[in-house]
Amino acid sequence: MLSLRPRAGLTDLIGSRDGVSAIEFSVIAPILLLILMGSIELPRAFMIGKRLDNASATMADLIARGSYADLKPVFAATSAISNPYDVSGASIVLTAAGTYSDGSSATTKVCSSAESNGQAYAAGTSLGPPPPGMTRNGDRFVVSEVTMIYNPIFPVLSKLTRWTFRSRKVWPVRGGEIYNGQSEVVLPGGKPCPA
């Protein structure tokens, strides 16, 4: 009889349904939590990226209209457009540039640049080939660049901490002052583009 009891206990244990729900929940719960965190993080990241892109376009549009003695209101546009998201760590670089052509090839050069949490370009720095539609010698345009590393709500999703939003908008000059017969924007501390 004693030898049958361990077998009976083992058979009862194998046939028992007690605790099945707890085991199933412990397997499914982490997956459900990841889905919940992802359903919060991914739309948030998407919206921050879109708002930074909109802010970049807005700043380019604002500075393309004329020269500013103080760019704080222009930089503040990023926070206003990105509200309610915190983008105070975003790096913003605004640049006024011109196209220079020797007939066979064209290049762009920085005339003046300003920054907030970033690194402004030095005057005369080449920005490479001219943007589409601004390839003629003497064309003037502004560039707004916004860069920000994404800060997730849930640090468990470590891949999201490596996301970097980058937005670059090029806008033709539509106002400003006339220098050398050319309408252009001069950012604070900068000079007009050389002729």
N, C-alpha and C positions, 0 to 999 in steps of 0.2 A: 504494500500500500504506500509506503513512503516513496517508492520510486515513481509512482503515478502522479504524486502531487506536483513535482517540478514540471512534468509534462503538461499537466492540467493548467498550471499557472502560466506556462509559456503559451499554450493554446489560447488561454483567456487574454493574454497580453497581445498576441498577434490579431485576434479577432476583435479587440476592443476599439471603439470609435471615439473614446474620450480624448480630447486634446487635438483632434484633427483640425478644427477650426483655428485654433491658436497657431498651429504649424503653417497652415495655408496663409493666414494673415501675416506671419513673420516673413514669408517668401514674397508676398505681393506688396506689402507696405512700402519697402524701399523703392520699388518701381513706381508706385503711385505717388510717392513723395517727389521723385525725380520729375515725373510728368507735371505735377503741380508747380514745382520750382521753374521748370522750363516754360510752362504756360504763363508765368509771370515775367520771367527774365527776357525771353525772346521778343515779345511785343514791346517791352520797355526799351530794349536795346535798339530795336527797329525805329521806334518813335524818337529816341534821342538822336540817332543818326540822321533821320529826316529833318528834324528841327535844326540840327547843326548845319545841314546842307542849306536849309532856308535862311538861316542866319548869315551864312557866308554870302549868299546871293544878295541879301538885303544890305549888308555892309558894302559890297562892291557897288551896288546901285547908289547908295548914299554918297560914297566918296567920289563916284564918277560925275556927280552933279556939280562939284566945286571943291575949293580948298577949305580946310578946317584949321582953325588955330588950336583947337583942342579936340582930340579924338575920343575922349571919354564917353560922350553920348553915343558915338558910333560903336565902340566896344560894348557898351551897355545893351545894344540891340541884341547881342547874342543871348544874354540872360533873359531879356524880355520875351524873345521868340521861343526860347527853350523852356520857359516856365511851364510846369512846375518842377522840371528836372534840374538838378544841380550841375551846371557846366562851368563852375568857377575855375576849374583846373584846365580849361581849354586853352590851347595856345593859338593866338590870333596874329597873323602877319598881313598887313595891308601894304601894297606896293603900287607905286605909280611908275609906269615903264613906257618905253618908246621903241618903235621898230626902226632899224637902221639897215639900209640896203646899199650895196655897191653896184647894183645892176644885175649881178649873177646870183648872189645869195643874200638872204636877209637874216638878221639876228635881232634879238631883243635885249635891251639893257635897262637896268634899274635906274630910275632917276631919283626917287626918294622912297623910303620905306619906314614903317612904324610898326610897333609890336605891343602885344599885351600877353605876358607869360610865354613869350617865344623869342626868337632871334630874328631881328630885322636884317634885310639884305643891305650890303654896302652899296653905295652909289657906284654905278658903272659895272656891276656884276651882270654877267650874261644869264638870261633866263632860257636860252636855247632858241629854237626856231619860233617865229611868230605864230600866234594863234590864228586859226582860220578867220578870214575876213579882215585881218589887220596886218597884211603883208607888204603894204606900200611904205616906202621910206617916209618917215615923219608921222606915221600913225601913232596915236597915243591911246593907252588903255590902262586900266587898273586891275589888280589881282588881289583877291581876298582868299586867304588860306586859313582854315581852321583845322586843328588837330587835337584829338582828345583820346586818352586811354579810358576804356570803359571800366567803370567800377560797379561790379554786380552787387545786388542785394544779398544774394546767397553765395558766399565765397566757396561753397562746396563745389560749385560749377567752375572749376579752375580754368577751363579753356576760355571762358568768357573774359577773364582778367587780361588776356592777351589781345583782345580786340582793340584795335585802334581805329577811330573814325578819322577820316581825312576828307576834307572838302575843299576844292579849289575852283573858284569862279573868276572868269575873265570878263570884264565889262568895258565897252568903249567909253572914252571920255565924252560927256555930253554937256559939260559946263566948264567951270574953272576960269582961269585967267588966261589972257593971251600973252604968249612969250614967243618971240621970233615968228610972229604971224600964225602961231599954232595955239589952239585951245588945249590947255593941259592942267592937270591937278598937281599941286605941290603939297606933300604931306609935311606936318610940323617938323622943323629941323632940317628939311631937305631943300633942294634947289631945283629949278626947272631943268628939263632935259636939255642937254647941249644940242645946238642946231646940227 
